[in-house]
Amino acid sequence: MALTAAVMLAAVACGGADAGSGGGGDKLAGTIKVDGSSTVAPLSTAAAQLFQQENPGVKVTVGTSGTGGGFEKFCAGETDVSDASRPIKDEEKAICARNGIKYEEFQVANDGLSVVVSKDNDFAECLTVEQLRKIWEPGSKVDNWNQVDPAFPDVELELFGAGTDSGTFDYFTQAINGEEGKSRTDYSPSEDDNVTVQGVSGSKGGMGYFGLSYYEENKDKLKVLKIDGGGGCVEPTQTTVQDGTYKPLSRPLFIYPNAAALDRKEVEAFVEYYVEHNADIAKAAQFVPLNSQQEAELEKDLETLRKRHAP
């Protein structure tokens, strides 16, 4: 997906701002370490590839430790930018503060969590939030589709989902079970969404959840369910995520650059490039671009960043 993004955004890369110069036209050089959410990683990878086309002297590495794992590294001063599929938690803020790590926050795209089943599943089309809670709540013993709805056949339910270090896990449990981290534990967890794809696609009774972009990338292998959040069944699409009708599984995606790292010209240039081209990068990487209100807020945040780090 990242390679596709690089190809699709070639025109953006060629026509971008002077990201390759550091003030007086000096070539940029150095290494930028990005880590965190596996959901945001394809977005950051696309941004990194495009930025490096204009700045071959800069090496941008993108890791995937999960949102929580990424913040652990970030607050320990090990990374320059943290990818996150949820806002930073109070306890993570406290660790960063104790370690003297200051940061900026930028929302760069939107995403919807998709609930997926096997292509062989020909009976489930839409689930209510209440049905999802019945399946995923702590202590749930639901292990057959006919326990979810008596109209469904006698098919074993096999569950796959995000690992506990993932922002996807945090968001899904908050949205469905009403409390972050509150979930049944007898499912197959992974920080790697490709593992969930393989598990669900290989089981007629399989169910899993991850970011909409992963479904878009694997729609030939999976079937996505509509979700009824109280206003009727709605399919996750870029339109329904952006306009807020896909409830409650829509979410913002963030990057958190280290404030001290932004004093390095290459890091500041990369973050500016990422933010300035957010819409094109989001579209190419199959994420949902910001709406007009979010875009205006991001532009204001970028202007604040430039003033704060002006020479």
N, C-alpha and C positions, 0 to 999 in steps of 0.2 A: 504494500500500500504506500509506503514511504517513497519507493522508487517511482511509482505512478504519480505521486504528488510532485516529485521533482521534474518529471517530464511535463506534466500539465502546467506547471508554474514557471516554465523556462522563460516565458515572456516577462513575468514579474521579476525574475532574477536579473534579466538583461536590462530591464527598464527601471530598476529600483533606485533608491536614493544613494548618496555617497557613503554606503556602508563600508566600502573598502578603504576609506581614508580616515585617519584619526586626526581631525582638526586641520593641520597644515598639509594634508595630502600624504602623510606617512602611511606606509603599508602596515596593516594590523598583523599581529602575530601573537601566539600563545595558545593555551589549552583551556577550554571551558568545560566544566563537569556538570552535567544535568542528570538528575536521578529522581525516582518517585513513581507516580502512578503509571501502571501498564496501559491504562486507557488513554492517558495524555501522551504517552511515549510516541505513537505514530505521528502526532501533530508536531511534537518537538523535533522528531527526526526529520520530517519534511522541512521544517524551518531551518534546521541545522544544515541540511544538504544544500539548500538554496543559498544560505548565507555563506557557506564555504566556497560555493562557485565564484562568488565575488571576492572572497577573502581566503585564498588558498593557504595563507600562512597561519590560519587559525584552525585548530582541531577541536571540534565539539563532540563530546561523547555523551550518549544518552543511555542511562541505565534504567532498570525496571525493578525496584525494590518494593513496589506498592506505595501508596500514599503515606501510610504510617512509617514504613521503613525508610522512605525517602526523607521524611522530616527528621528522623533519628540522625541520619547522616548530615543533613543540612544544619540542624541545631548543634551538631558537634563540630561544625566548620569544615566538613569534608567535601562539600559540593558548593557550586556557585549558584545554581538554580534548582529549585525543587518543583517537580510536576505534581499537581494535586487534583483529584477529582472531588474534593470537598474543601471547605475553608479550614484553615489551621485551627486546631483545638486549643482550648485554654491551657491545658497541661503542656502542650507542645510550645505554646508561646512562652510559658514560664521557663522551660528548659532553654529555649533560645536566649531569653533574657539573662538567665544565670550565666550563660556562656558568652554573653556579649555579642550575640548575633542579632543584628537588626536587618530588616528586610522590607521589600515592597511587595504589594499584591496586585496582580493583574488578571482579570477574567479575560480569557482569550477565545473562548468558544462555548457552545452549549452541547449537551449530550443527553440522550434519553437511555435509560436502562431498558433493554429488551428482554422479555421472558420468552425463551425459545424451547421448542420441542422437536422431536424427530420428524423428518419428512414422511415417515410411515404412520405418524399419528394423524388419523383421518376423522377424529371425533371431537377434539378440543379446538375451539376457534377463539373463544373469549373467556377470561376468568375475571371474577370480581376480586377486589382487594381482600374481602372477607375470605374468599376461597384460598387465595395465596397465603393469607395469615394462617389459616387452618393447616396448610401444608408446612409452612416454614417456622411457626412459632416454637419456642422452647418446649421440649417434651412431647412434641407432636408424634403420634404413632401412625399417621397417615402413610401407608405404603402401597396403596393401590388406587388407580384412577377412579374406581367406582365409589371410593370413600370421599372423593372430592365432589362428585355429582353422581347420583344413582343412575342417571341416563348414560354415563360413560361405561365402557366395557370393563371386564375383569382383566386389567393389564397392570403388571407390577410397575410402581412408580420408582424411578431411579433418579436421584437428585445430584446435581452438580452445581457448583457456584464458586464465588470468590473466596479467597483465603482471608483470614482475620486481619492481616496487615493491609488489606486493600481498601481504598476509599469506596470502591464499588460495594464491598461488604457493609461498610458503615452506612452508606446511603440507602441501600436496599433494606437493611434491617430497620432503620429509622422510619422509612416510608411505609413499609408493610407491617412491621411488628410494633411500631410505635416507640421503639427505644433502640438507640444505636448499639450494635453488638449483641442484641438479643435475638438468638436464633437456635434452632435445633442444630445439633452437632453431628448427627449421623448421616452426613452427606459427603460427597467427594469434593474437598476444597482445593483450590489452586490459585496461585498468584498469576499463572499463565493462562490467559483466556483461550488459547489454542487447545489446552487440555480439556476445557469445558466443551469446546466445539466437537472434539473427537468423542468425548463421552456421550453427549446427547445424540449426536448423529448416529452413533453405533448402537443405540438402544431404542426400541419402539416406545417404551414407556418413559424415556428420559426427559428430564426438564432441567433447564439451567437458566442463568441470567448473567448478563454482562452489558457493556456499552453498545449503543446502537451501531456504532461504526464496525464492531466485530460481526454483528449480524449482517450488515450491508456487505461486508467482505466475504461472508460465508453463506449467503442466502441460497446458493445452489445446494447446500448440505442440510439446511435447517428451515424450520417453519416458525414464524414469529406469531405470538398470540396477541390479540387485542386485550386491552385492560379496561375494566369498568371501575372507575374511581368514584362512582356515584352519579355520573351524568351520561351513562351509556358507554358502549364498547368503542374504544378508540385505538387505532393502530399507531405504533410509534413510527413517525416519519419526521423529516426535517421540518415540515410545516407545523405539525401538531406539537412538536417539542418547542419550537420557537414561539408559537402563539399561546402556549400554556394549556392547550386543551388535553394533552396527554398527561393525565394525573394518576398517581403522584410520583411517577418515575422519570421526571425531567430534572436535570441538574446542570449547574455551571461548572466549567473547567478552568483551572487556574495555573499560573506559574508564579513562583515566589523567588525573585532574585535577591541574593545577599547584597545588602546595601554597601558593604565594604568592597565586594567584588565589582560593583558597578563603577568604582573609581578606576578600574582597569578599562582602558579604551575599548579592548576587544569585547568585554562583557557588556558594556554599555551599548556598543554598536549592535551586538547580537540581539539584545532585549528590545532595542528600538526597532530593529528590522522585524522581529517577531510580531511586535504589537502593531506596527504600521501596516503589515501585510496580513493581519489576522483573518480577514474575510476570505481572501484568496486561498490561504493555507488551509483554513477550515473546510472550504468547499472541496478542494482537491483531495484532502485526507478523509473525506466523507463524514465530517463532523457538521454540526449545525452552527452556522455563523451567528454572531451577536445580533440582537434586534437593535433598532435605532436608539433606544434609550440606553442600552448597554454600551453601544458604540460611542455614544456621546460621553458616557462616564469614563470609558477607557481613554478617549482622547484627552480628557481632563487630567486623568492620572498620568498619562505620558508627558503632558506639558509640565506637571508638577515635578516629575522625575528629571526632566531636562533642566529646570530651574535649580533643583536641589544639587545636581551634579555639574552645573555649569562651571567652567574654569574661572 
